[in-house]
């Protein structure tokens, strides 16, 4: 009987094909998720409680809120768990206080339980997050000592936090472990910074850093992330003279750095972005890989290891003139206020800049720069841009590479805010990063950048990728564009169906016709064999 049913269905299909109706129309009635029919069904299954969350009427606010909520659930089901952007619980804002705090950018963070606030400097050139703690030698923390503050700064006390615990010398992140007398004693640390005689020392502790995701249009989600913190008992040098008096957050490659810990815990992508605006404001986001359209260049290892954010500059340009033999390696360091170039590169860049400036050279007491100029009016004369060219012709344009000097009557002069580095590795400091969203993509080992006004990503806003006049964000200087060999690639052409069938497709259609014509003969033959088996008892 099974064979006969099969033959019946095959013969029926053949007849439909012969009659030109191979496609059998199937239909099903669609029912809306919030229809009265579905509501009655849910009440029959779950009781009257199922109707309490039902929208009162189509078109109401609740109706659309429930539709949107359902869409979000379906979206998350399709895409799976998505990594979030995190920022300090007090907000993603960063700020600079000028000379009061060493021209660095700072942000407020909360540490411990109960949470205590600290105003920490951002430093991509080091790894450890440290704050003044159980102080033996720390900077003054009273607001009266600083003209920019309206409240006192805080001192951390691990014993006052219920979530803190000392890192022991046996912990794998304790670099001083071999020098400890006992593996169980608290792990000491000492960090010497680039600035002469500037250091921080104390004990390492683990405590929670309070973070958030979301924004003004989306409810915030708060995260308490365990991190390693330096209990900074003793500071020296610049840290006693107004630089980072309330602590410093290292953002480097090291395992002990906050970005590393957050990524390893699976809270964010292994990346972060910082953005410094011209009005001294800024943003920071952990987990940010940047926009789809941005320029980038690879990080370079140092002694075979990715220790810090070093990149290679292929050429340096002033205005439209790209200078020969001006390639160098540079450290990208948000903890450096200004920019330093290797000595030979500095001399070539500074002299070419001086050749383009129509102003009188001058010097200003207390300012470290060599190439300074008088301003003949309240407005600055036009100064040339500085462009750094990277492999693959990516470029980074600094439109305003000068430091403006003010007097009682307003602007009195300006200086090229670049200094000689005294070595073969330069430093790209905050002044060159201004106006850009800088992405430290540690996951793909690259630095990326795009022009930005540093709007808040947590509010779902997009940072513009072009300059205010609508021109591309980083055009290469004209002569560099002309001298760079390139190869034109034609655009891809979408595939189209041929206007006439090919010989192969004609032969295929002919074979299909042969099969359809011979199908009844084959079915008849199969039926005869089946009857023969039944009459003779053959299985």
VEXDREN-2710 file (C-alpha; in Angstrom, 1 decimal):
% VEXDREN-2710
k/r/px/py/pz
1/UNK/0.0/0.0/0.0
2/UNK/2.9/2.3/0.7
3/UNK/4.2/2.0/-2.8
4/UNK/0.8/2.7/-4.3
5/UNK/0.4/5.9/-2.2
6/UNK/3.8/7.0/-3.4
7/UNK/2.8/6.4/-7.0
8/UNK/-0.4/8.3/-6.5
9/UNK/1.4/11.4/-5.2
10/UNK/4.0/11.3/-7.9
11/UNK/1.4/10.9/-10.6
12/UNK/-0.6/13.8/-9.2
13/UNK/2.5/16.0/-9.2
14/UNK/3.2/15.1/-12.8
15/UNK/-0.3/16.0/-13.8
16/UNK/0.0/19.4/-12.2
17/UNK/3.3/20.1/-13.9
18/UNK/1.7/19.1/-17.3
19/UNK/-1.1/21.5/-16.6
20/UNK/1.3/24.4/-15.8
21/UNK/0.3/24.5/-12.1
22/UNK/3.3/23.0/-10.3
23/UNK/3.2/25.7/-7.6
24/UNK/0.4/24.8/-5.3
25/UNK/-0.8/28.0/-3.4
26/UNK/-0.9/27.4/0.3
27/UNK/-2.5/29.9/2.7
28/UNK/-2.6/30.6/6.4
29/UNK/-4.5/33.2/8.4
30/UNK/-2.2/35.7/10.1
31/UNK/-3.1/36.8/13.6
32/UNK/-1.6/39.9/15.3
33/UNK/0.2/39.3/18.6
34/UNK/-2.1/41.8/20.4
35/UNK/-5.4/40.8/18.8
36/UNK/-8.5/39.9/20.8
37/UNK/-8.2/36.3/19.6
38/UNK/-4.6/35.9/21.0
39/UNK/-5.7/37.6/24.2
40/UNK/-8.6/35.1/24.7
41/UNK/-6.2/32.3/24.0
42/UNK/-3.6/33.5/26.5
43/UNK/-6.3/34.0/29.2
44/UNK/-7.6/30.4/28.6
45/UNK/-4.0/29.1/29.1
46/UNK/-2.7/31.4/31.9
47/UNK/-5.9/32.8/33.6
48/UNK/-7.0/36.4/34.0
49/UNK/-3.4/37.5/35.1
50/UNK/-2.4/37.3/31.4
51/UNK/-4.8/40.2/30.6
52/UNK/-3.3/42.6/33.2
53/UNK/-0.3/43.5/31.0
54/UNK/-2.4/43.8/27.8
55/UNK/-2.4/47.2/26.0
56/UNK/-5.7/49.0/26.5
57/UNK/-6.1/49.9/22.9
58/UNK/-4.3/50.0/19.6
59/UNK/-2.4/53.2/19.2
60/UNK/-1.9/53.9/22.9
61/UNK/1.6/54.6/24.4
62/UNK/1.5/51.3/26.2
63/UNK/0.7/49.5/22.9
64/UNK/3.8/50.9/21.2
65/UNK/6.0/50.4/24.2
66/UNK/5.1/46.7/24.3
67/UNK/5.7/46.4/20.5
68/UNK/9.1/48.0/20.9
69/UNK/10.0/45.8/23.9
70/UNK/9.0/42.7/21.9
71/UNK/11.2/43.9/19.0
72/UNK/14.2/44.4/21.3
73/UNK/13.8/40.8/22.7
74/UNK/13.6/39.4/19.2
75/UNK/16.6/41.4/18.1
76/UNK/18.7/40.2/21.1
77/UNK/17.6/36.6/20.4
78/UNK/18.8/36.9/16.8
79/UNK/22.1/38.6/17.6
80/UNK/23.0/36.9/20.9
81/UNK/24.6/38.7/23.8
82/UNK/26.1/42.0/22.8
83/UNK/29.2/43.6/24.4
84/UNK/28.4/47.0/25.9
85/UNK/30.2/50.3/26.3
86/UNK/31.1/51.1/29.9
87/UNK/32.1/54.4/31.5
88/UNK/32.5/55.7/35.1
89/UNK/29.2/55.7/37.0
90/UNK/29.4/59.5/37.4
91/UNK/29.5/59.9/33.6
92/UNK/31.7/59.5/30.6
93/UNK/32.9/63.2/30.8
94/UNK/36.5/64.1/31.1
95/UNK/37.8/67.6/31.8
96/UNK/41.0/69.6/31.8
97/UNK/41.8/72.3/34.4
98/UNK/44.7/73.8/32.5
99/UNK/47.9/74.7/34.3
100/UNK/46.3/74.0/37.8
101/UNK/46.5/70.3/37.1
102/UNK/49.3/70.0/34.6
103/UNK/47.2/70.3/31.5
104/UNK/46.0/66.7/31.7
105/UNK/42.5/65.4/31.3
106/UNK/40.7/64.0/34.4
107/UNK/37.5/62.2/35.2
108/UNK/35.6/61.4/38.4
109/UNK/35.4/57.7/39.4
110/UNK/33.9/55.9/42.3
111/UNK/35.7/53.1/44.2
112/UNK/34.8/50.8/47.1
113/UNK/31.8/50.1/49.3
114/UNK/30.5/52.5/50.3
115/UNK/31.7/54.3/47.2
116/UNK/34.2/57.1/47.4
117/UNK/34.9/59.6/44.6
118/UNK/38.3/60.4/43.1
119/UNK/39.4/62.8/40.4
120/UNK/42.0/60.8/38.5
121/UNK/44.2/61.8/35.6
122/UNK/44.0/59.7/32.4
123/UNK/47.3/58.1/31.3
124/UNK/47.6/55.8/28.3
125/UNK/51.4/55.6/28.9
126/UNK/51.2/53.5/32.2
127/UNK/49.1/50.7/33.6
128/UNK/48.2/51.0/37.2
129/UNK/45.1/52.8/38.7
130/UNK/46.3/54.4/41.9
131/UNK/44.8/56.9/44.4
132/UNK/46.1/58.6/47.5
133/UNK/45.7/56.2/50.4
134/UNK/46.7/55.9/54.0
135/UNK/49.0/58.9/53.1
136/UNK/52.5/59.2/54.2
137/UNK/53.5/61.7/51.5
138/UNK/50.6/62.9/49.3
139/UNK/49.6/66.1/47.5
140/UNK/47.2/68.5/49.4
141/UNK/43.6/67.3/49.0
142/UNK/41.7/70.4/50.2
143/UNK/39.8/72.5/47.6
144/UNK/41.3/75.7/48.9
145/UNK/44.7/74.7/47.6
146/UNK/43.4/74.6/44.0
147/UNK/41.6/77.4/42.2
148/UNK/39.7/75.1/39.9
149/UNK/38.0/72.9/42.6
150/UNK/34.7/73.5/44.5
151/UNK/35.1/70.5/46.8
152/UNK/37.8/68.6/48.7
153/UNK/39.5/65.6/47.2
154/UNK/39.3/62.2/48.9
155/UNK/41.8/59.8/50.4
156/UNK/41.2/56.1/50.1
157/UNK/41.2/53.8/53.1
158/UNK/41.0/50.1/52.3
159/UNK/39.9/49.1/55.8
160/UNK/36.8/51.3/55.3
161/UNK/35.6/49.5/52.2
162/UNK/33.8/46.2/52.7
163/UNK/34.8/45.0/49.2
164/UNK/38.5/45.7/49.5
165/UNK/41.2/43.1/50.1
166/UNK/45.0/43.3/49.9
167/UNK/46.8/41.6/47.0
168/UNK/49.2/39.1/48.5
169/UNK/52.8/38.7/47.3
170/UNK/51.9/35.3/45.9
171/UNK/49.4/36.8/43.5
172/UNK/50.5/36.5/39.8
173/UNK/50.0/40.2/39.2
174/UNK/52.4/41.1/42.1
175/UNK/55.6/42.0/40.3
176/UNK/57.4/42.6/43.6
177/UNK/56.6/39.1/44.8
178/UNK/60.1/37.7/44.7
179/UNK/61.3/40.5/47.0
180/UNK/58.7/39.8/49.7
181/UNK/59.6/38.2/52.9
182/UNK/56.4/36.1/53.0
183/UNK/54.1/35.1/50.1
184/UNK/51.1/36.1/52.3
185/UNK/52.2/39.7/53.0
186/UNK/50.5/42.6/51.1
187/UNK/52.1/43.2/47.6
188/UNK/54.1/46.4/47.5
189/UNK/54.5/48.5/44.3
190/UNK/56.7/51.3/43.1
191/UNK/56.2/53.1/39.8
192/UNK/58.7/55.6/38.3
193/UNK/57.2/57.8/35.6
194/UNK/58.9/59.6/32.7
195/UNK/58.9/62.9/34.4
196/UNK/62.1/63.3/36.5
197/UNK/61.8/62.2/40.1
198/UNK/58.1/61.5/39.8
199/UNK/56.8/58.3/41.3
200/UNK/54.0/56.6/43.3
201/UNK/54.5/53.7/45.8
202/UNK/52.3/51.8/48.3
203/UNK/50.4/48.5/48.4
204/UNK/48.2/46.8/45.8
205/UNK/44.5/46.1/46.8
206/UNK/41.5/44.7/45.0
207/UNK/38.3/46.7/45.2
208/UNK/35.3/47.5/43.0
209/UNK/35.2/50.2/40.4
210/UNK/31.7/51.6/39.8
211/UNK/30.8/51.7/36.1
212/UNK/27.6/52.3/34.0
213/UNK/26.2/51.7/30.6
214/UNK/23.2/53.4/28.9
215/UNK/22.4/57.1/28.7
216/UNK/19.8/59.8/28.7
217/UNK/17.4/57.9/26.4
218/UNK/18.1/54.5/27.9
219/UNK/18.0/53.5/31.5
220/UNK/21.4/53.1/33.0
221/UNK/22.8/49.7/34.0
222/UNK/25.4/49.9/36.8
223/UNK/28.3/47.5/37.1
224/UNK/30.6/46.9/40.0
225/UNK/33.8/45.6/38.4
226/UNK/36.6/44.2/40.6
227/UNK/39.9/45.9/39.7
228/UNK/43.4/46.3/41.0
229/UNK/44.1/49.6/42.7
230/UNK/47.4/51.1/44.0
231/UNK/47.0/52.3/47.6
232/UNK/49.3/55.3/47.0
233/UNK/50.9/56.0/50.3
234/UNK/53.8/58.0/49.0
235/UNK/54.1/60.2/45.9
236/UNK/57.0/62.3/44.7
237/UNK/57.9/64.9/42.1
238/UNK/55.1/66.2/39.9
239/UNK/52.5/64.3/41.9
240/UNK/53.2/66.7/44.8
241/UNK/53.1/69.8/42.7
242/UNK/49.5/69.7/41.4
243/UNK/49.7/66.9/38.8
244/UNK/47.2/64.1/39.5
245/UNK/46.8/65.0/43.2
246/UNK/43.9/62.6/43.6
247/UNK/45.3/59.7/41.6
248/UNK/45.9/58.4/38.1
249/UNK/44.3/55.8/35.9
250/UNK/46.7/53.9/33.8
251/UNK/45.2/52.7/30.5
252/UNK/48.1/50.8/29.1
253/UNK/48.5/47.2/27.7
254/UNK/49.5/45.7/31.1
255/UNK/47.3/43.0/32.7
256/UNK/46.9/45.2/35.7
257/UNK/45.3/48.1/33.7
258/UNK/41.6/48.7/34.0
259/UNK/40.9/48.1/30.2
260/UNK/42.7/44.7/30.4
261/UNK/40.7/43.6/33.5
262/UNK/37.3/44.7/32.1
263/UNK/38.0/42.8/28.8
264/UNK/39.3/39.7/30.5
265/UNK/36.1/39.6/32.6
266/UNK/34.1/39.7/29.4
267/UNK/32.4/43.0/30.3
268/UNK/33.6/44.8/27.2
269/UNK/35.5/44.4/24.0
270/UNK/39.2/44.8/24.4
271/UNK/39.3/48.4/23.3
272/UNK/38.6/51.9/24.6
273/UNK/38.3/55.4/23.2
274/UNK/39.1/58.8/24.5
275/UNK/38.1/62.1/22.9
276/UNK/39.4/65.5/23.8
277/UNK/37.5/68.6/22.7
278/UNK/38.8/72.1/22.1
279/UNK/36.8/73.5/25.0
280/UNK/38.8/71.2/27.5
281/UNK/35.9/68.7/27.8
282/UNK/36.0/65.1/26.6
283/UNK/34.7/61.5/26.8
284/UNK/36.0/58.1/27.6
285/UNK/34.3/54.7/26.8
286/UNK/35.6/51.3/27.6
287/UNK/34.7/48.7/24.9
288/UNK/34.5/51.2/22.1
289/UNK/35.9/49.9/18.7
290/UNK/35.1/53.2/17.0
291/UNK/32.8/54.0/14.0
292/UNK/32.8/51.9/10.8
293/UNK/34.6/54.7/8.9
294/UNK/37.8/55.7/10.6
295/UNK/41.5/55.7/9.8
296/UNK/44.0/53.4/11.6
297/UNK/47.5/52.2/11.9
298/UNK/49.0/49.2/13.6
299/UNK/50.7/49.2/17.0
300/UNK/54.4/48.2/17.1
301/UNK/55.9/45.8/19.6
302/UNK/58.8/46.9/21.7
303/UNK/61.4/44.2/22.1
304/UNK/59.0/41.8/20.6
305/UNK/56.2/42.6/23.2
306/UNK/53.2/44.9/23.0
307/UNK/54.1/46.9/26.1
308/UNK/52.7/50.3/25.2
309/UNK/51.0/52.1/22.4
310/UNK/53.7/52.8/19.9
311/UNK/53.1/53.5/16.2
312/UNK/55.2/54.3/13.2
313/UNK/55.0/57.7/11.3
314/UNK/56.1/57.4/7.7
315/UNK/56.4/61.1/7.1
316/UNK/55.8/64.6/8.6
317/UNK/54.2/67.4/6.7
318/UNK/53.8/71.1/7.2
319/UNK/50.9/72.5/5.3
320/UNK/51.3/71.0/1.8
321/UNK/55.0/70.2/2.1
322/UNK/55.9/66.6/3.2
323/UNK/59.5/66.6/4.5
324/UNK/62.1/63.9/3.6
325/UNK/63.6/61.7/6.3
326/UNK/61.0/62.6/8.9
327/UNK/59.8/59.1/9.7
328/UNK/59.9/58.1/13.4
329/UNK/58.3/55.9/16.1
330/UNK/55.9/57.6/18.6
331/UNK/54.3/56.7/21.8
332/UNK/50.6/57.7/22.0
333/UNK/50.2/59.0/25.5
334/UNK/47.2/60.8/26.9
335/UNK/49.3/61.4/30.1
336/UNK/51.6/63.7/28.2
337/UNK/50.1/67.2/27.8
338/UNK/52.2/68.1/24.7
339/UNK/54.0/66.5/21.8
340/UNK/57.7/65.5/21.5
341/UNK/59.5/64.6/18.3
342/UNK/62.9/62.9/17.8
343/UNK/65.6/65.6/17.6
344/UNK/66.3/65.5/13.9
345/UNK/62.6/65.3/12.9
346/UNK/61.9/68.2/15.3
347/UNK/64.4/70.5/13.7
348/UNK/63.1/69.8/10.2
349/UNK/59.4/70.2/11.2
350/UNK/60.0/73.4/13.3
351/UNK/62.1/75.1/10.6
352/UNK/59.5/74.3/8.0
353/UNK/56.7/75.6/10.3
354/UNK/58.7/78.8/10.9
355/UNK/59.1/79.3/7.1
356/UNK/55.3/79.3/6.7
357/UNK/54.4/81.6/9.6
358/UNK/54.1/85.3/8.8
359/UNK/54.9/86.6/12.3
360/UNK/57.8/87.9/14.4
361/UNK/59.8/85.4/16.5
362/UNK/59.8/86.1/20.2
363/UNK/60.3/84.3/23.5
364/UNK/58.1/84.1/26.6
365/UNK/59.4/83.6/30.1
366/UNK/58.2/80.3/31.7
367/UNK/57.3/78.6/28.4
368/UNK/59.4/75.7/27.2
369/UNK/59.0/76.1/23.5
370/UNK/61.7/77.4/21.1
371/UNK/59.6/78.6/18.2
372/UNK/57.3/81.3/19.6
373/UNK/55.8/84.4/17.9
374/UNK/54.2/87.7/18.6
375/UNK/50.5/88.2/17.7
376/UNK/50.1/91.6/16.0
377/UNK/46.3/91.6/16.7
378/UNK/43.7/89.9/18.9
379/UNK/43.4/87.3/16.3
380/UNK/46.1/84.7/15.5
381/UNK/47.7/84.8/12.1
382/UNK/47.1/81.8/9.9
383/UNK/49.3/78.9/10.9
384/UNK/50.0/75.8/8.8
385/UNK/48.7/72.4/9.9
386/UNK/50.9/69.5/10.9
387/UNK/50.2/66.2/9.2
388/UNK/51.5/62.8/10.2
389/UNK/51.4/60.2/7.4
390/UNK/51.1/56.5/8.3
391/UNK/51.4/53.3/6.2
392/UNK/48.7/52.9/3.5
393/UNK/48.5/56.7/3.2
394/UNK/46.4/57.1/6.3
395/UNK/47.0/60.6/7.8
396/UNK/46.5/62.4/11.0
397/UNK/46.0/66.2/10.6
398/UNK/46.6/68.6/13.5
399/UNK/44.9/71.8/12.4
400/UNK/46.0/73.9/15.4
401/UNK/49.5/72.8/16.6
402/UNK/50.2/75.9/18.6
403/UNK/49.8/77.0/22.2
404/UNK/48.2/80.4/22.6
405/UNK/49.7/82.9/25.1
406/UNK/47.3/85.4/26.7
407/UNK/48.2/88.7/28.4
408/UNK/46.1/91.4/30.1
409/UNK/44.8/92.6/26.7
410/UNK/44.0/89.2/25.3
411/UNK/46.2/87.2/22.9
412/UNK/49.8/88.3/22.9
413/UNK/51.5/85.4/21.1
414/UNK/51.7/81.7/20.3
415/UNK/54.2/78.9/20.2
416/UNK/54.6/75.7/18.2
417/UNK/53.7/73.3/21.0
418/UNK/56.3/70.6/20.0
419/UNK/59.6/69.9/21.8
420/UNK/62.6/67.7/21.0
421/UNK/62.3/64.3/22.6
422/UNK/66.0/63.7/23.2
423/UNK/65.7/60.1/21.8
424/UNK/64.6/58.2/18.7
425/UNK/61.0/57.7/20.0
426/UNK/58.6/60.6/20.0
427/UNK/55.4/61.2/22.0
428/UNK/52.0/62.2/20.6
429/UNK/50.4/64.1/23.5
430/UNK/47.0/65.5/24.3
431/UNK/47.4/68.6/22.2
432/UNK/47.7/66.6/19.0
433/UNK/44.7/64.4/19.9
434/UNK/42.3/67.3/20.4
435/UNK/39.3/67.2/18.0
436/UNK/39.6/63.4/17.5
437/UNK/38.0/60.3/18.8
438/UNK/41.1/58.1/19.5
439/UNK/40.4/54.4/19.6
440/UNK/42.9/52.1/21.3
441/UNK/41.9/48.9/19.6
442/UNK/43.9/46.4/21.7
443/UNK/41.8/43.5/20.2
444/UNK/43.2/44.2/16.7
445/UNK/46.4/45.8/17.8
446/UNK/45.8/49.1/16.1
447/UNK/45.2/52.8/16.8
448/UNK/42.2/54.3/15.0
449/UNK/40.9/57.9/14.8
450/UNK/38.1/60.0/13.4
451/UNK/37.3/63.7/13.6
452/UNK/34.8/64.3/16.4
453/UNK/33.2/66.9/18.7
454/UNK/33.1/64.3/21.5
455/UNK/29.3/63.9/21.9
456/UNK/28.1/61.3/24.3
457/UNK/28.0/57.8/22.8
458/UNK/25.9/56.5/25.6
459/UNK/23.0/58.7/24.5
460/UNK/23.0/56.9/21.1
461/UNK/24.4/60.0/19.4
462/UNK/26.9/59.7/16.5
463/UNK/30.1/61.7/16.4
464/UNK/30.5/63.5/13.0
465/UNK/33.3/62.1/10.9
466/UNK/34.0/65.2/8.8
467/UNK/35.3/68.7/9.7
468/UNK/32.9/71.6/10.1
469/UNK/33.3/72.7/6.6
470/UNK/32.3/69.3/5.2
471/UNK/35.7/68.3/3.8
472/UNK/37.1/64.8/4.4
473/UNK/38.4/64.4/7.9
474/UNK/42.1/63.7/7.0
475/UNK/43.0/64.7/3.5
476/UNK/46.7/64.1/2.6
477/UNK/48.7/67.2/1.6
478/UNK/48.4/67.9/-2.1
479/UNK/52.0/67.1/-3.1
480/UNK/51.8/63.8/-1.1
481/UNK/48.7/62.8/-2.9
482/UNK/50.3/63.5/-6.3
483/UNK/53.5/61.7/-5.5
484/UNK/51.9/58.6/-4.1
485/UNK/51.5/55.8/-6.7
486/UNK/48.1/54.2/-6.7
487/UNK/46.1/51.7/-8.7
488/UNK/42.6/52.4/-9.8
489/UNK/40.1/49.5/-9.2
490/UNK/36.9/49.4/-11.1
491/UNK/33.7/49.2/-9.1
492/UNK/32.1/45.8/-8.7
493/UNK/29.3/44.9/-11.2
494/UNK/26.2/43.2/-9.8
495/UNK/25.4/39.9/-11.5
496/UNK/22.5/40.0/-14.0
497/UNK/20.4/37.3/-15.6
498/UNK/21.5/36.8/-19.3
499/UNK/19.1/38.2/-21.9
500/UNK/19.2/34.9/-23.9
501/UNK/19.5/31.4/-22.4
502/UNK/22.9/29.8/-22.8
503/UNK/23.4/26.5/-24.7
504/UNK/23.8/24.7/-21.3
505/UNK/20.5/26.1/-19.9
506/UNK/18.7/25.0/-23.2
507/UNK/20.1/21.4/-22.9
508/UNK/19.0/21.4/-19.2
509/UNK/15.4/22.4/-20.1
510/UNK/15.3/19.7/-22.8
511/UNK/16.3/17.0/-20.3
512/UNK/13.6/18.2/-17.9
513/UNK/11.0/17.8/-20.6
514/UNK/12.2/14.3/-21.4
515/UNK/11.9/13.3/-17.7
516/UNK/8.3/14.7/-17.5
517/UNK/7.2/12.9/-20.7
518/UNK/8.6/9.5/-19.5
519/UNK/7.3/9.8/-16.0
520/UNK/3.9/7.9/-16.7
521/UNK/5.8/5.0/-18.3
522/UNK/8.0/4.7/-15.3
523/UNK/5.1/4.7/-12.9
524/UNK/3.3/2.0/-15.0
525/UNK/6.4/-0.1/-14.9
526/UNK/6.7/0.3/-11.2
527/UNK/3.0/-0.7/-10.7
528/UNK/3.5/-3.9/-12.8
529/UNK/6.5/-4.9/-10.7
530/UNK/4.5/-4.3/-7.5
531/UNK/1.6/-6.5/-8.6
532/UNK/4.0/-9.2/-9.7
533/UNK/5.6/-9.3/-6.3
534/UNK/2.2/-9.5/-4.6
535/UNK/1.0/-12.4/-6.8
536/UNK/4.2/-14.4/-6.4
537/UNK/5.0/-13.7/-2.8
538/UNK/8.4/-12.2/-3.6
539/UNK/9.6/-9.8/-1.0
END
